Amino acid sequence: MSLEPAACDRCLRRAWLVGSLAGHIERATADSPGKRSPELLALPNRELAKALDRRDGEMLAARASSLNTLGLRGRVSEGGGWACCRHDPRYPEGLRGWDQAPAVLFARGKVSLLERLRPGGCVTVVGARRASSHGRGVATELGRELAAAGLVVISGMALGVDSCAHAGALEAGGATVAVLGSGPDVPHPASKRRLWRRLGEEGLVLSELPPGQTPRRWTFPARNRIMAALAAITVVVEARCRSGSLITASMAQDLGREVGAVPGAVGSSGSEGTNSLLRDGAQVIRGAQDVLDSLLGPGAPRLERSGASLEPALARVLDLVDGGCSSADAVAREGRLAAAEVAGALTRLELLGFVRSGSGGGYERTQLTAPAA
């Protein structure tokens, strides 16, 4: 077997056709990109081209069928990437035999991660782009603990929850995969270029779009279907009632995959989507252990959440937060401590991972515990 995965001419021609029709797909899916784009991408080449371009569709399909793929192969290698098609034995198990599966996955990063993309070993974590500080903290913690437990964390590198899940997995030195709505060499959003670069070095970046393709509205729900298919469970951390994360959850359900959601405050707009999922039967996800229990069933290994030993002064402040003091003022008042001492202690506890800052400057406990004295 060759060192790098292979992509055959036939599949590369299909990928070229999809990229060439990107503008047509954008117009055809303007009203419902979440539903229409996956349906279109399931069509064979000729039907797809004719459905999107009645005048030149036949000609475009004919051109695709005889395309010399050397140019596309050159663009892939020049960008430091590689490609894997559905005829390669390392093509991800969760996508095999599925009519909506991409013909080619263009990639940057560790080839070895391809062999770990089996649904039972992968978790997709998605959520709001404008996530609250609580949502970002939960996503980071989920990414960190799931990766530390040996699972592959999959997300879309979007702002908010997605990026935090990737960051948490990288912090743990674990495996994480980003599925982009652009070509693998086009970081989106651009503000996440540093994360994209790190994912390409330590993890894996995947896309069904050829190098150089910029994102469009339809490419995001299209990539969501890939994220849903790759993992055994999709976990939604925060989502409004019309969030793209709910599209991913719906796609996962259609594929027979599990869906989990992190409960949120009743009445909070940022939790409307997740609470609706829970009402409709999604699994309650309070932390990484719930995900492990879902994937592995009874007897799943218990996660170790033990942090560093704490000196008495820090332990006292942590006990006060645990007891309901959610602000520095409340901790100082209840513990009869100096404000400066409390501020320093809370900063250190946050750096150690025992608390996280919430909305309005308050603090909340994480699931990390200090070892017994």
C-alpha positions, -999 to +999 in steps of 0.1 A: +000+000+000+014+034-009+023+059+018-004+084+008-040+075+000-049+075-037-076+093-057-086+078-090-092+098-122-129+090-122-135+104-086-113+134-093-134+142-123-165+141-101-149+165-076-139+188-104-175+188-117-189+197-083-164+225-079-172+238-114-209+238-106-205+256-072-222+288-084-251+269-099-256+249-067-256+282-048-285+295-069-304+263-070-303+259-032-309+296-023-342+288-005-331+257+014-294+249+013-297+225+042-321+202+023-313+208-013-275+206-014-272+170-001-300+159-025-282+175-055-248+160-044-264+125-045-271+128-083-248+112-109-226+135-130-248+139-160-281+144-140-264+168-117-250+189-146-283+189-165-303+198-134-281+228-126-273+240-161-299+232-187-281+249-215-245+237-210-250+208-186-244+181-212-213+197-224-199+202-189-206+166-180-189+154-212-159+176-204-157+162-169-158+126-182-126+132-203-108+157-180-071+153-177-066+152-139-029+161-139-037+198-133-060+190-103-034+166-089-008+193-092-029+218-073-034+193-045+003+185-041+014+221-045-007+231-015+009+205+006-021+182+007-033+149-005-065+132-017-084+100-009-113+087-030-139+061-022-120+034-040-091+037-016-092+012+013-085+040+038-116+060+027-136+065+060-159+037+070-188+060+079-190+073+043-188+040+025-218+029+005-237+061+010-252+078-020-244+113-006-208+105+002-182+127-015-162+110-043-130+125-030-118+139+003-091+165-002-069+168+029-040+183+048-025+167+078-019+133+093-027+104+069-027+080+099-059+097+112-078+084+082-076+049+096-091+060+129-122+075+112-145+047+122-179+059+136-175+040+169-142+059+176-154+094+166-175+121+182-188+151+163-191+183+184-210+213+170-227+244+183-232+281+182-208+304+165-217+331+190-214+308+219-215+320+255-185+317+277-202+288+293-207+271+259-171+277+249-159+262+282-181+231+278-169+226+242-132+229+252-137+205+281-155+180+259-128+182+232-101+178+258-116+149+277-129+130+247-096+132+229-078+122+261-100+091+262-088+081+228-117+093+207-114+114+175-131+148+179-147+160+147-160+195+141-161+223+115-135+249+127-163+275+129-161+303+155-174+295+189-181+259+199-164+242+169-131+259+173-131+253+211-137+216+206-107+214+183-086+235+207-095+212+237-086+181+217-052+196+207-045+207+243-049+170+253-025+159+226-054+139+210-068+135+176-091+160+160-105+165+124-119+196+109-143+193+079-143+226+060-169+243+038-141+255+016-111+239-001-087+224+024-062+251+016-086+279+023-090+285+061-125+297+070-131+318+089-099+336+081-095+346+118-089+309+125-058+306+103-036+297+132-059+269+143-062+257+107-024+256+105-021+237+137-048+212+126-029+206+094+002+198+114-012+179+144-046+167+132-064+165+099-083+190+077-108+175+052-130+189+024-149+175-005-141+207-024-109+210-045-081+233-035-088+270-040-126+267-036-141+295-014-170+288+009-207+294-002-239+291+017-246+256+005-211+243+013-218+245+051-248+221+053-230+200+027-200+196+050-223+191+079-236+158+063-200+146+063-194+154+099-227+137+109-217+105+089-182+102+103-192+098+139-214+075+159-228+105+179-232+142+172-232+164+203-247+199+202-234+222+229-254+254+222-278+262+194-305+287+187-338+275+172-326+279+136-289+269+141-269+251+114-260+227+142-295+214+142-291+206+105-261+184+115-281+168+142-310+161+119-286+146+093-271+124+120-306+111+129-314+104+093-282+082+091-292+063+122-265+080+144-270+091+180-276+127+189-268+143+222-273+178+235-259+198+265-288+212+285-291+250+287-310+275+307-347+276+301-356+308+283-321+314+270-322+320+232-288+303+229-302+271+244-335+269+225-321+245+200-304+221+224-334+221+248-357+213+218-334+183+209-336+170+244-374+174+244-375+153+212-354+125+226-317+135+223-294+121+249-285+144+278-248+152+277-235+167+309-199+159+301-175+136+283-185+106+305-221+107+291-206+105+256-185+075+266-215+058+282-235+063+251-208+049+228-196+021+250-226+013+271-225-001+306-190-006+319-175+023+300-142+033+316-147+062+340-128+094+331-102+106+355-108+143+362-082+148+389-063+180+387-033+194+406-031+194+444-043+227+458-028+247+486-053+255+515-060+290+504-070+279+468-090+250+482-109+273+504-119+296+475-128+266+454-151+253+481-168+287+482-174+286+444-186+250+448-210+262+475-227+288+452-205+319+454-204+328+417-186+361+418-154+374+433-174+398+456-195+369+469-164+348+476-148+376+494-179+384+514-187+348+523-151+338+531-142+371+547-112+374+524-094+403+509-106+412+473-071+411+459-065+377+475-098+363+460-090+378+425-056+361+424-070+328+437-098+327+411-073+335+383-051+306+394-080+282+397-091+291+362-057+285+348-056+252+366-089+242+351-110+241+383-133+270+374-143+289+343-154+324+340-191+328+331-213+356+318-212+388+336-178+382+352-190+353+374-173+320+379-186+284+378-172+250+387-158+226+362-158+188+367-121+187+375-114+176+411-085+180+434-068+149+447-077+140+483-052+154+508 
